[in-house]
Amino acid sequence: MFIHPWDAGLDDAEWQSWLAEGHDFGQLSVNGLPGEPPAVVPTHFTHEGSRLLVHLARPNPVWAAVERDPHVLFTVVGDYAFVPGPWRAKDGVPPVEGVPTSYYATVQFTCRATVVDDPEAKAELLRRQLAHFQPDGDHAPVAAGEPPYGRMLSGIRGLHLDVTDVRAKFKYDDQKPVAHRERVADRLAARGEGLDVPTARQQRRRLDHLGPWQP
């Protein structure tokens, strides 16, 4: 992933806070088996310190590739929007000559994967995920050998993804003048399609932190 200096995360706290806002769905990318393309699996995940927790169905074809090469990439993308060319035209330039772009936030984790097959270890992984996704505890106990989940554990495998590197990118035209960024954020909020509103919110947040871009 290419990251311009002005698109880089401000610090670890920025991407950690962004994930904590509810960005807990991503794509697991695994090196393919010989002669096959890489495998990409969309899935929810739980982020705990330097580890991501994932579980997938046992029939998922990704397992053979993970066991052959445990070096994987996990990518989270959100708060994205298409910005039309006329919105980005410089002063004095015809709007139709403006260059369009995409705004987005993304975090990429380089990880080493460990497959979790022990029933109790899988139950613990699920308990930790449910603590995140259903914090009210509105679910039956998850215990190996106990109904209702115990009999289902054989149908899944878990993954501990130990993070070895993190790259974060927040692409919101931070290199542009303040007035330009304010104007685009206003237009995104007014358009209000898809993820326009949260995208505008991210642009304004970055603007508040950075102000005019300083190389």
C-alpha positions in Angstrom: 0.0 0.0 0.0 1.4 3.4 -1.1 1.1 6.1 1.5 1.9 9.8 0.9 3.3 11.6 3.9 0.0 13.6 4.2 -2.1 10.5 4.2 -0.2 8.7 7.0 -1.7 8.1 10.3 -0.9 10.7 12.9 0.0 8.0 15.5 -1.0 4.6 16.7 -3.8 6.1 18.7 -5.5 7.4 15.6 -6.0 4.0 13.9 -6.7 2.3 17.2 -9.5 4.9 17.9 -10.8 4.4 14.3 -11.1 0.7 14.8 -12.8 1.1 18.1 -15.5 3.2 16.5 -16.9 0.0 15.0 -14.6 -0.9 12.2 -14.4 -4.6 12.9 -15.0 -6.2 9.5 -12.2 -6.8 7.1 -10.5 -9.1 4.6 -8.0 -11.8 5.4 -5.5 -12.2 2.5 -3.5 -15.4 2.3 -0.8 -16.5 -0.1 -2.2 -19.0 -2.5 -1.1 -22.6 -3.0 1.3 -23.2 -5.9 -0.4 -22.4 -9.1 -3.3 -20.7 -7.4 -4.1 -17.0 -6.8 -4.1 -15.5 -3.3 -7.2 -16.2 -1.2 -9.2 -13.3 0.3 -11.8 -14.0 3.0 -14.2 -11.3 4.3 -14.9 -11.7 8.0 -15.5 -10.0 11.3 -12.6 -9.8 13.7 -11.7 -8.8 17.2 -8.7 -6.7 17.9 -6.9 -7.3 21.2 -3.5 -5.6 21.7 -1.1 -7.2 19.2 -3.5 -9.9 18.1 -6.5 -10.3 15.9 -9.1 -13.0 16.6 -10.9 -14.7 13.7 -13.0 -17.8 13.2 -14.0 -19.4 10.0 -16.0 -22.4 8.9 -14.0 -25.6 8.7 -14.9 -26.3 5.0 -13.4 -22.9 4.1 -10.7 -23.6 1.4 -8.3 -21.1 2.9 -7.0 -23.5 5.6 -4.5 -25.4 3.4 -3.0 -22.1 2.3 -2.7 -20.7 5.8 -1.0 -23.9 7.0 1.4 -23.8 4.1 2.3 -20.2 4.7 1.2 -18.5 8.0 2.3 -15.0 6.8 -1.0 -13.2 6.1 -2.4 -9.7 5.6 -5.6 -8.4 7.2 -7.1 -5.2 5.8 -9.9 -3.0 7.1 -11.4 -0.2 4.9 -14.1 2.3 5.7 -15.3 5.9 5.6 -14.8 6.0 1.9 -16.4 8.2 -0.9 -15.9 9.1 -4.5 -15.0 12.8 -4.9 -16.0 14.2 -8.4 -13.5 16.2 -10.4 -15.3 19.5 -10.3 -15.2 19.5 -6.5 -11.3 19.4 -6.7 -10.7 21.9 -9.5 -8.2 24.6 -8.5 -9.2 28.2 -8.4 -9.2 29.6 -12.0 -9.4 26.1 -13.5 -12.6 25.0 -15.4 -14.5 22.6 -13.1 -14.6 19.9 -15.8 -10.8 19.8 -15.6 -10.7 18.9 -12.0 -9.3 15.5 -11.2 -11.5 13.1 -9.2 -10.2 10.9 -6.4 -11.3 8.5 -3.7 -11.3 9.3 0.0 -10.9 6.4 2.5 -9.4 5.2 5.7 -7.7 1.8 5.9 -5.6 -0.2 8.3 -3.4 -3.1 7.1 -2.1 -5.6 9.6 0.8 -7.9 8.6 0.4 -11.0 10.8 1.6 -14.5 11.5 -1.4 -16.9 11.7 -1.8 -19.7 14.2 -4.7 -22.2 13.6 -6.8 -22.9 16.7 -8.3 -26.3 16.8 -8.5 -27.3 20.5 -12.2 -27.2 21.5 -11.6 -25.2 24.7 -9.3 -22.8 22.9 -12.0 -22.2 20.3 -14.6 -21.7 22.9 -12.4 -19.1 24.6 -11.9 -17.4 21.2 -15.6 -17.2 20.7 -16.2 -15.9 24.2 -13.8 -13.1 23.6 -15.4 -12.3 20.3 -18.9 -12.3 21.8 -17.8 -10.0 24.6 -17.0 -7.5 21.8 -20.0 -8.1 19.5 -22.6 -8.9 22.1 -21.4 -7.0 25.2 -24.8 -7.3 26.8 -24.2 -11.0 27.2 -27.5 -11.9 25.4 -26.3 -15.3 24.4 -26.0 -18.8 25.9 -22.7 -19.8 27.6 -20.0 -20.9 25.2 -18.3 -24.0 26.6 -16.7 -27.0 25.0 -18.9 -30.1 25.3 -21.9 -28.1 26.5 -25.0 -27.2 24.5 -25.8 -25.3 22.5 -22.5 -24.2 21.2 -20.3 -27.1 22.3 -21.6 -29.4 19.5 -21.0 -26.7 16.9 -17.3 -26.1 17.7 -16.2 -28.9 15.4 -17.6 -27.0 12.5 -15.2 -24.1 12.9 -11.5 -23.4 13.2 -10.0 -20.3 14.9 -7.1 -18.1 14.0 -4.8 -16.1 16.2 -3.3 -13.4 14.0 -0.2 -12.1 15.8 0.5 -8.6 14.4 4.0 -7.9 13.2 3.4 -4.6 11.4 0.6 -2.1 11.1 0.2 0.5 8.2 -2.6 3.0 8.4 -3.7 5.5 5.7 -6.3 8.3 6.0 -6.7 9.7 2.4 -8.7 12.9 2.7 -6.7 15.5 0.7 -4.8 16.8 3.7 -2.2 18.3 1.3 -4.9 20.7 -0.1 -5.6 24.2 1.3 -7.9 24.4 4.3 -10.7 26.1 2.4 -10.6 23.3 -0.2 -11.0 20.6 2.4 -13.8 22.5 4.2 -15.6 22.9 0.9 -15.4 19.3 0.0 -16.4 18.1 3.4 -19.5 20.4 3.1 -20.4 18.9 -0.3 -20.0 15.3 1.0 -22.3 16.0 3.9 -24.8 17.7 1.6 -24.7 14.8 -0.9 -25.2 12.3 1.9 -25.0 9.2 -0.1 -23.4 5.9 1.1 -20.6 6.8 3.5 -20.4 10.5 2.5 -21.3 11.7 6.0 -18.7 9.7 8.0 -16.2 10.5 5.2 -16.8 14.2 5.7 -16.4 13.7 9.5 -13.0 12.1 9.0 -11.9 14.9 6.7 -12.9 17.5 9.3 -11.3 15.5 12.1 -8.0 15.4 10.2 -8.3 19.1 9.3 -8.7 20.0 13.0 -5.6 18.1 13.9 -3.4 19.1 11.0 -4.6 22.5 9.8 -2.6 23.6 6.8 -0.3 20.8 5.6 3.3 21.2 6.6 5.8 18.9 4.8 
